[in-house]
Every structure is written in C-alpha cells, then in structure tokens.
C-alpha cells in the first residue's frame, strides 16, 4: 500500500486523496496507490460515490519529472483511467491548484469534474515532444469539441478555471477546501444536482476537412516539430470506440518517444532547472526590495519594467531631466504593453507606477538594496560610476553592472567592497527576455551570487552562472560564430541566404536579421574596441564596419542589412555593392554554398567556442551553455541547445569537420583540446554535466 494515496470512507462516500508532495506528481508510488484505493473503493458495497481530490498545493500536477526519458513501471495511467471508467461506482474529480498532463487525464476519466478556486488545467505534453498518452486526445474532444481540443493539445497552453468551465472540461467551478467540496459534490451526485456521465461513451463526429486544416496549420506554425502533427492524428481517432481510439493514441505516443525532437525538448526542460545548481546555492540571499537603476535607455527601462512587474520599488537615474523623463515614459509604455498582453492587471500597473521614482542625483541611491548599472558600454564611464556608488550606497548593498562584455573584476576593483560587485547581464528587451547571466567576479561573495539568482527567480527569469571574460558565456561564443557568418559572406554567400538557411535549421532569427534588430552600432563599437588586440593571422571582413559607417544601423535607422521601410523587409540593395568591393580588396573569387554547408560551418564554429568556454571554466557545464542559448539567443528549443546538438553529431565528426575547414583558415579553425579528447575517448558533452 502506498502512502502517496489514501482511501477514507465518510458515510457512503469514498474519498481518494492524492498526497505526494510537493505537487502530487504522478509517480509510480502515486499510480500504484491510486489503483489500489480505486479497487478497494469499487469493491466496497457501502460506497456509492468515489471522489478524488489532492492534498497540499494541487490535484495531480502532472508526470514525475524523475521518470522523464524512462519506461514507466506498471501500473501506467491509461490502464488505471480505463479501469476507473469501467467500474459501476460513479467517480468525480475535485481539482484545485493545477491538473496538467496525466493529472487532467485522470480527471477526464471521471464522471464529473469540479474545479476549486484558481484552478488551471492543460495537456502540455507537446512542449516535451510527445502527446497526451492516457486518453487526453480521446476524452478532451468529447467534452470540449474538436476545435477547442486541437488548439489546447497542439499548443499545450494552460487553461484557467472559468475558460475550462466554458469549454466543458469542468462541470462546476466553486470555492472551498477540496476535501469538503469533494464530500459536498458526492452528495450532489446522490441527489441528482451534479449530473454524471462516462466521457468515453460520448459520441463525437470528426470532420475530415477540420482535421486537414489543423494538420496544415500545425505544420505551418511548427514545421520542424513532430509531435503537433501526431497530436492531430490522435485526435482524429476520437470518433472511434474509446479503447480503439486509445490504442491509436498510444501507438502515436510511442512514435513521439523515439523522435530526436522529443530528446531535445526534454533536455531543454531539464536545462532550465539544472542551471540553478550552483556552488553558492546554500548561501543566504540578501534582502532586495528597493532597486536603483542607472540608465533609462532601452536596456535600463526594460530592467526597471521587469523589477516593477515583480513588485519591487525602483529608482531610475539619468544624467539630465530630459533623458530621465524619456526613460520614465518608456517604462510606463512597457507597463501599458504588459496590460494589453494580459501579463498585468490595470490595478497592478497603477501600483507599479506608484513604486517608480526618478532622479538625476546618484546620492538618492543611498537607501537602495541593489543597484543595476545600465549605462554606456565604456570602462571609464563604469569605473567612475562604481567609484561614486561605493561612497553613496549603504553597507551590504549589491552593486551590479549590466555590461555585455567588459571586465567586471576591473569594475569591482574601483570600489572598496569588491565582494558586493556582480554582473547581471540582462537581454533586450529586458522585461520580456528570459535569460539573465549572473557573472561572478573573482571576489564576489557567495551570498551576492545567491542574491542574483533569487532576483532572477523573482523576475521569472532563467539565471545562468558565468565567469568573467570578454563577453561572458553568450556574447563570447556569439562573437566567434558571428565571424563564421561574416566569412561566409566574404567567400560567396549572401546575408539573406545565411539568414534563411539558419532559420530553416530552426533559429528564431538569422544572424544578420538579429543584428539589424539589436543595432549594428553595438557590434561596430565592440570590434573597434578589440581591434588593437586582433591577431595578425586572423581574417577580418570589413563588410559589417562599412555598413555601419554608411549610417545603416539596422531597424533603429530604417536600414541595415535589410530595408526596414517595408514589410517583410527586403535586402538592402546597397549592401551587395559593399560586399563586392570588400571581396575584390581581399582578392576573393566568390563560391557558392549550400544551405547545409552554411549550417554546418556556423554551428561548428559555435560548438568550437562553446567548448573553449567550458575548458576555461567560464561556464560550469555544457548544459549551462545550452540554457544560455535557448533562453537568450533564440536557439531552437527542440534541438536542445548547441551542446546537446553537438552530441547528436559526435565529437569525432566535429573534429573531422574542423580539420577540413582548417585547410583554408588554420587560424580560425582549431580543434579545442577538450573536443579532441572527447573524440579519442568516445565521450559526450552530456557526460560532463554531472549532478552539479
């Protein structure tokens, strides 16, 4: 008998309670306990209604993540749910908190469903590269109809209680303690005021044209993904007898289990959680309630918006009143946008504005718990600011810089409290992008690192621990593989072909379209800063410099690699002339590249530098690099991240590629010692992730 599920008899009601903290995940213990209690209740002639409910925070939140990627041990949910549907005693499900995946499928197998409080339900399996495998594709359409079921299952979105009630997934929505509601609802079943019905017996008609449209839509929205199409195919079987439909669902579920997309999505799921395993995780974070932000530009205003939306008080600083007001208005506009997107209620927006203060005087930061500097990317500017902050801020205040590249150890040395200095590298737009690089300097205190991670959690961001180097994890790797794109242009490819090839691979945006979005002046300034240290053996393409020098800075100027005066933006015709001129200066005879060759060179360059980042200890593990690129750089989630993708190729194959490319450019294409050792030993990047 499992302690994860208990049976309590109250009068003629059999209460089956799920009690598997923290979220009642559908582990083997819960499944076994559920089956045992169900059989005992069904065999008891003194029980005429069985009511399911969850103790603690939720009903059954979903699968046990410890079983992801493993063959589940019997009993499995489809068997239990089918048995629940067969027994003569009516079963009702009382749902509170969340009921996702298998949790909702349990509820769908009951004869009635009652939601309690702010309940959320959903079938999010598609986000893990699979489909609902315990009857979700067969029972949800019988209750909600085909269009609604297709939408909820192929997107995996969570559905709030009122909408679930309207859709027919819930029969009732009420308030109260789940156990007391379960007893009350059982009584309503007896007196007929809560109707019960067997979902698997509900007849449904499948419209072939609707299914064909749904298939076309999911293929257009997610052309790389396998499981959304299989979801639709499974739903299309819901007009068959329930067991026959479930056999089809199960076969398609097994097909999804073997897909590479599923492996990538599972890896991405775990990457988001693995990054929290840092050496400083046992340190106590410092209290952060008041945040000072220096700089009201795009980045600073985005950071301020994120902090305000998280309930923090913000004091914004700018150099003069005009710049300060522009920053303040940008923040208010961002908050308005959050309301329009449904991310914030109007009353919360008003409260956030009330927590926003503005000042042109740094001395007003004397009482803040944390300062985030988002000023101009210049070492002299930052050292001057941190020297002032050292004299102004209270003891124990965390002093953070949002620098994208600069040496945080030098910045910290400008203060008398280097233990309080840290890098918090946000990604633009900072109130939307999920990644936060927490950059740990040589003397950063453990509790300051813990504070950075606690802040990320409060802002609902994914924090990745990074060491100090030029560009940290993400931008250091980006700088290297961006050269591969420039070399491809120099040697014969066009920027638009490269963008299209990489978007075809699954990137959210190709490198040149992404540069236009962020602004070509940023990369230009970085290249000029690094120019004195550029090795003589390094190839250098002047194409991006000359585009920036022509005043074409991307979207902000209306023209970059593309002409942003129209949509969709066509190639800027002036860029081709610059490319031709630079090729002639270098004596390059252009060659053609296939899309596959472009992807291979670009991705190999990324993996090469990522390997060096691991060798240098800038990233703790390969999975941290995967998280960085998944949440900050638009890497295709279904490929799992660059290091997971590297493992699908294998170290030996990568070494062979690099050695082939090195025949033309031995300086750029060098095999990292770690990668060569992995090729010799037959190991993978996954082997380096460990338990953290």
Helices and strands as residue ranges (DSSP letters): E 5-10, E 13-18, H 28-43, E 49-54, G 65-67, H 77-86, E 90-100, H 102-108, E 112-122, G 124-128, H 136-144, H 146-155, E 159-160, H 161-167, E 172-174, H 178-191, G 199-201, H 208-221, H 227-235, H 242-257, H 260-274, E 290-294, H 298-309, E 313-317, H 321-340, H 346-354, E 356-359, G 362-365, E 370-373, H 379-392, E 398-401, H 408-413, G 418-420, E 421-426, E 435-440, H 446-458, E 462-467, H 474-491, H 495-505, H 511-518, H 520-530, G 531-533, H 543-549, E 562-563, E 570-571, H 573-586, H 595-615, H 622-632, G 637-639, H 642-649, H 651-661, H 673-681, G 686-688
